[in-house]
Amino acid sequence: MPDTTLRYFKQQLPGLAGGYKLDVPDCAVKLNQNENPWDWPQALKQEVFERVREVPWNRYPPFVPQEFVAKVARHLNAAPEQVLVGNGSNELLYAIFVSTLERGRKVVIPQPTFTVYKLLADLLGAEVVTDGLDDNLQYDAAALEKASQDASVVVLATPNNPTGSVIDPTDLEHLVFNSPALWVIDEAYFEFHGETALELTQTARNLVVLRTFSKALATAGLRFGAMVAHPEAAPVFAAAKLPYNLNVFTMAAVEVAMENAVSMKSRVEEVKRERERVARHLREYKGIKVFPSRANFLLFETSRDPRELWKAMVSRGVLVRDVSGYPRLGKALRVSIGRPEENDAFLKALEYAMTVVP
Ligand SMILES: Cc1ncc(COP(=O)(O)O)c(C=O)c1O
């Protein structure tokens, strides 16, 4: 480390500085963060404003927002003592990792996956094992079982970001009950897939399920996520959570979202239909390989330079995610499913990009 005044940092930190960067040029069609392309209806936003107006802003929120947690638990079909709430599921992931990882411990993070997992594990000095996805980027239960034997934690996103792959529920149940590790199952895209490991948390003490309101529930800007664990494990994880982590605004908005869950989630089927339509079109292009996806995005590989394709699409006002820097994805891009007209704009921009990038 050149500057001796920075010696207070942990050894692994300087190498990690700037580890999570996102290139976000201003584009009319934004398909790079797997967001819900439809904002909240104005009437529901208004309802949130009205509720927040009634709450004192000078006072702390409740130390443990019990009533709110009970409503979230009901929404998720879990018992309140199993649920912890956070400022996005990322915050809960942080609490889980801080509770379980340190130098000398192993964490299995099958690659490629959501960047934040490895970033946090590296910050904590844990050893990262990347096995678990086969040559087609599908979960490999035997490889996971083997890797998990001497690991403290295994983290699986299902559907996985950015591959769209999912773990078979029978495989997962077998793995959880035959491994000493903590299994963190990130179900950020649950609504687009429909299968959940949540019921297992009632019996398995080594399982945590993460959910977010950032995707199907269109609440990424307000930051809300929840985790569900066995009633004996949840209070232990709570020790690593900051007090008052949820602000009154987020809580009011999440209550309104849960009360209107049916209409808030009404676009999920449309997104799934659009995902299959976009995939069909992509498969018609020569030189493009599309991976099957159970989420609200598609991963595709091209024979062209992905960075150049990305730039050409940006020049046409369409922003997708360049994931070619991820492990094993040197030729890949990821596109979030947007509104039908945005998806059409993406397909057109890609067609153009394929004509200008050799
Ligand atoms: C797998 C996965 N988990 C979690 C998140 C982020 O969730 P949150 O907005 O709740 O922090 C994302 C966002 O892209 C994701 O892809």
The ligand as a Gaussian input file, in Angstrom:
#p B3LYP/6-31G(d) Opt

LIG

0 1
 C      -29.991000     -12.201000      -7.166000
 C      -30.235000     -10.826000      -6.628000
 N      -30.369000     -10.638000      -5.312000
 C      -30.604000      -9.421000      -4.795000
 C      -30.710000      -8.302000      -5.610000
 C      -30.906000      -6.942000      -5.024000
 O      -31.954000      -6.895000      -4.185000
 P      -32.306000      -5.609000      -3.313000
 O      -32.701000      -4.523000      -4.259000
 O      -33.429000      -6.100000      -2.473000
 O      -31.097000      -5.243000      -2.479000
 C      -30.567000      -8.435000      -6.978000
 C      -30.648000      -7.247000      -7.831000
 O      -30.365000      -7.218000      -8.975000
 C      -30.332000      -9.742000      -7.497000
 O      -30.176000      -9.921000      -8.812000

